[in-house]
Structure formats: structure tokens, C-alpha cells
């Protein structure tokens, strides 16, 4: 049995790009986001992973400055979110308290394996992909 290697920041984009009907665009105005198409030929999509810009709602408790390397990943449910936060390095902030999404610093991504990261991102994709697309890819 082989052990998965530690995750790297570059794995985020590699995993997202490998999922069906995804592209790297923007959401919430200009936030870099991985999106999944809702219909064939659609130019809009639902964001499942986004690179959050530094903001006063997410402050590093040690330095007192806004985090500058946050990734936001959708989760299937609030229970899934709680389970990820409990195991770390995922965490939550008040701004996302009512959203089923977790945050993780890219600088801490090596605390999980690439396989674990792929599972969390694939779950995020499944959460946002339309049923038709999920049904076409039951192995994901």
C-alpha cells in the first residue's frame, strides 16, 4: 500500500482542473475561483474553491494581520464542515459561520495528504455540480 505524499499548494489547481466541466475564473466580483458549469456551454458556474483575498474578517491571531493565503472550500453540509474543522488544519471564521465552507491556509496545506485534499475538493465539486454532471461521473 502506498502512502500519499503531502499536499502542495500547486495540487489545488491540479485537482480542480482535473474535475469535469471546471474552469478557473472569478466570483464575487474579482475573487479567483474554481467554478463548475451548471449547463453545457454555460459561461456561469458555481464556485467550489476560491482563493480569498486578505480581509479584516480573517485575522492571524499571532501576527494580527489579515491572512494572505486562504483557500475557501465548499463542504457538502455543516456536519462535514464541523468534522473537517475538528481535524485541522481546516478552520472557520465568523464570516463563514452559517456557510458550509472551510478555510485552510496554503502555507499549512502540507499538514494533509494530496489524497485527503483531493477528497475534500472532489466533495466540494460534487456539492456544486448539477445532478446531471454528477450522474455522468459516478466514480467521483
N, C-alpha and C positions, 0 to 999 in steps of 0.2 A: 504494500500500500504506500503510495507516495504522499508526502505532505505538501500541501500548497505553500507556496512562498508567501512572504509578507507582501501586503498590498503596497503599491506605489501610487502617487498622485496621477501619473500617466494612465494607470489602469482604469480610472474613472471614465475617461473619454473612450478608451478602447472597448470597455464593456458596453457603454451606452451606444456606441456606433455599431456594435455587433447585433443589436436588437432590431427586429423588423420595424420598418416604417418610422425610423427615428431620424432626427437631424438636429444639428446644433444651431440654435437661433437665439432669440431673446423673448423675454416675457416681462410683465410689469414695467413696460416701457423699454428699458435697455439692460435688463439683467440677463447675463449669459445663461442660457438654459438648454437642456436636452429635452426635446419635445417628441411626442408620438402623434402621428396623424390620426385623425378621427374618421376620415373618409378618404378613399382613393383620390389622388390629385389635389387634396386639401392643402391650402397654404397656411392653415392654422393648425394648432395642435394643443395638447395638454402637456404641461411641464411635469416631468417626473424627477429631475435632478437639476438643481440650479446652483450657480456659484454666487453666493451672497456677497454683496459689497459691504465694506465696513459701515457699521451703523451704530448709533448710540444705544440701540436696544440689545446689543450683544457685546458686552464689555469683558475683557480678560480680567479676572479678579486679581491676578498678580501684577500686571503692568498698569491696569486702569485705563487701557486704550481699547478702542474697538478691535475685535478680531478682524484680521485682514485675509484670512484663508479658510472661510467657512463654506462648506458644502451643505445644501439642504436636500434631503432625500425623502420623498413621499413614502408613507407606510400604508399598508392595507387597512389598518384600524388603529384606534387609540390603544388597544391592548398590545398590538405588535410594537407600537411606539414605546410603550412602557417597558416591554421586555428588552428592547434594544438599549434604551437609556439605562436600565438596570445593569446591563453587562458592560457598558462602556466600549469604546471611547465616545459613543454617541451621547448627546445631551440635548436638553431642551432649554428654551428661554421663555420668558413670559409672553413675548410677542407671538410665539407659536403654540402657546398653551392649549388652544382649542383647535389646532390643526393637527392632522395625522401626518406629521413630518418630523424627522430628527435632523439634528445638526452634527457635523463632525468636522474637526479641523484637518485640513490636508496635511499639516505638519505632524499629525498623530495617526494618520491612516495606516502606518506600518504596524500599529497595535492589533490589526486584524489581518487575516489572510486574504489573498486575492479571491479565493473561493467564497469566503464569507462576504466580501464586498460584492462579488458578482451576484450572490443570492439576494442581498438587500436591494441592489439596483434592479435586478430582474423582478423582484416583488413590486418595486416602485413602478416599473414599466407595466406590469400586469394590472396594477391599480388604476392606471391612467389609459391603458389601451382599450379600444372598443371591443365588445364581446366577439364580434366577427373576427377580428385580428387575433385575439386570444385563442379562439377556436381553431384558427388556421395553424397555430403553433402550440399544440397541447404539451409539447416537451419543455416549454419554457415556464 
